Every structure is written in C-alpha cells, then in structure tokens.
Amino acid sequence: VQLVESGGGLVQAGGSLRLSCAASGSISSINAMGWYRQPPGKQRELVATITRGGSTNYAGSVKGRFTISGDNAKNTVYLQMNNLKPEDTAIYYCNADTGFRFWGQGTQVTVSS
C-alpha cells in the first residue's frame, strides 16, 4: 500500500484546511485508515480513524472541529480541519491498516496565533 498526503500549509488560528490521502496498491486489504500527527518535540498521536464500514473515531482534542471521511471510488481519505488552533501545529501522517501499518510521508500543518 502506498499513501500520498496533500493539503497541508500555513493558516491563521480559527481557519480551516483539508488534508487528502490517496491510497494505491493493495487497496482491498485495507481495514481502516487514519490520520496521526506529530507536534514539534512530541510523540506521534492519533487524530482520527475511519473503518472500511465507515465507523469513525476521534481524539478528544479534535472532536467537533475535525471530520474524517472517505471516498471509496477515489481510494482517498480526507481530514477536514476547522477552527484550527496553534496547538494543532504538527506533521500530519496518513495511515492504512491491513494488519500491518503503512504510513505516508507526512504533510506539515502550521497554525499561527
């Protein structure tokens, strides 16, 4: 499975961004996909996940602000991020779970105050 993220950038606090993750390869083996992030100087943490059946899960810090969704026809997962805060600044990584975890290269999101 190969994953390519896009959509990161610089935004002011209160703004919005949408991240995309396009998957290719053994798509049928993917059970779930998700977004993780690694803030500067911190460990990688869960942001949101979505299963093949459409069930979603969010970290408490992003609930109500971020929405994960998938487009099966395009083999793409999105992360809509609204009301961004400076503490959302991080490298955001896409993940695909087949029983083995695949990772994208990451995309930088910077939120200025």
C-alpha positions as CSV (number, residue, x, y, z in Angstrom):
1,V,0.0,0.0,0.0
2,Q,1.3,3.4,-1.0
3,L,-0.1,6.6,0.6
4,V,0.4,10.2,-0.6
5,E,-0.8,13.1,1.5
6,S,-1.5,16.6,0.4
7,G,-3.2,19.8,1.6
8,G,-1.0,21.0,4.5
9,G,0.1,24.5,4.8
10,L,0.1,27.7,6.9
11,V,-3.2,29.0,8.3
12,Q,-4.2,31.5,11.0
13,A,-5.9,30.4,14.1
14,G,-9.6,29.9,13.5
15,G,-9.0,28.9,9.9
16,S,-9.6,25.7,8.0
17,L,-7.6,23.2,6.0
18,R,-8.5,19.9,4.3
19,L,-5.9,17.1,4.1
20,S,-6.2,14.4,1.5
21,C,-4.6,10.9,1.5
22,A,-4.6,8.9,-1.8
23,A,-4.0,5.2,-1.4
24,S,-2.8,2.8,-4.1
25,G,-1.6,-0.8,-4.3
26,S,-3.4,-3.5,-2.3
27,I,-6.5,-1.4,-1.6
28,S,-8.7,-4.4,-0.8
29,S,-6.5,-5.4,2.1
30,I,-7.1,-2.1,4.0
31,N,-9.3,-2.5,7.1
32,A,-9.1,1.1,8.3
33,M,-7.4,4.4,7.6
34,G,-6.5,7.2,9.8
35,W,-4.6,10.4,10.5
36,Y,-1.9,10.8,13.1
37,R,0.1,13.9,13.9
38,Q,3.5,14.6,15.5
39,P,3.8,18.1,17.1
40,P,7.3,19.6,17.4
41,G,9.3,17.8,20.1
42,K,6.4,15.3,20.9
43,Q,5.4,11.8,20.0
44,R,3.1,10.8,17.2
45,E,-0.5,10.8,18.3
46,L,-3.9,9.7,17.0
47,V,-6.1,12.3,15.3
48,A,-8.9,10.3,13.7
49,T,-9.6,6.9,12.1
50,I,-12.3,5.5,9.8
51,T,-13.0,1.9,9.2
52,R,-13.9,0.2,5.9
53,G,-17.5,0.2,7.2
54,G,-17.5,3.9,7.8
55,S,-17.1,4.0,11.6
56,T,-15.1,6.9,12.9
57,N,-13.1,7.7,16.0
58,Y,-11.5,11.0,17.1
59,A,-9.0,12.2,19.6
60,G,-10.8,14.3,22.3
61,S,-8.8,17.3,21.4
62,V,-10.2,17.5,17.8
63,K,-13.8,16.3,18.4
64,G,-16.3,18.8,17.0
65,R,-13.6,20.5,14.9
66,F,-12.1,17.8,12.6
67,T,-14.0,15.4,10.4
68,I,-12.6,12.3,8.7
69,S,-14.3,10.9,5.6
70,G,-13.5,8.6,2.8
71,D,-14.2,8.4,-1.0
72,N,-14.0,4.7,-2.0
73,A,-14.3,5.5,-5.7
74,K,-11.1,7.6,-5.4
75,N,-9.4,5.5,-2.8
76,T,-8.9,8.7,-0.8
77,V,-9.4,9.7,2.8
78,Y,-9.9,13.3,3.9
79,L,-9.4,15.2,7.1
80,Q,-11.4,18.4,7.2
81,M,-10.0,20.6,10.0
82,N,-12.0,23.6,11.1
83,N,-11.4,26.2,13.9
84,L,-7.7,25.4,13.9
85,K,-5.6,26.2,16.9
86,P,-1.9,26.8,17.3
87,E,-1.6,23.5,19.2
88,D,-2.8,21.7,16.1
89,T,0.6,22.6,14.5
90,A,2.3,19.3,13.6
91,I,3.3,17.0,10.8
92,Y,0.2,15.0,9.8
93,Y,0.6,11.4,8.7
94,C,-1.8,9.2,6.9
95,N,-2.0,5.6,8.0
96,A,-3.5,2.5,6.4
97,D,-4.1,-0.6,8.5
98,T,-4.0,-4.0,6.8
99,G,-2.9,-5.9,9.9
100,F,0.4,-4.2,9.0
101,R,0.6,-0.4,9.2
102,F,1.6,1.7,6.2
103,W,2.5,5.4,6.5
104,G,2.6,8.3,4.2
105,Q,5.4,10.8,4.0
106,G,3.6,13.4,6.1
107,T,2.4,16.9,5.4
108,Q,3.2,20.0,7.6
109,V,0.3,22.0,9.1
110,T,1.2,25.2,10.8
111,V,-1.3,27.3,12.7
112,S,-0.3,30.8,13.6
113,S,-1.8,32.7,16.5
